């Protein structure tokens, strides 16, 4: 295992991803795809007419809230 202690030597987090670019790209694409799928299901199941109704779809994916920053840039397919 490589020693990466120099990344945190002065107490500042200068963390870099320790995975190759292509693998990082594939992982991000996968995360974005799963996020878009959950977002689409959530939007499709929003209550429309009854303001007091609860949504039928509940997102149980642990990374969904962390990836909400993508909601304005993810294009949902029909």
HELIX and SHEET records of a PDB file:
HELIX    1   1 UNK A    5  UNK A    8  5                                   4    
HELIX    2   2 UNK A   21  UNK A   44  1                                  24    
HELIX    3   3 UNK A   68  UNK A   70  5                                   3    
END                                                                             
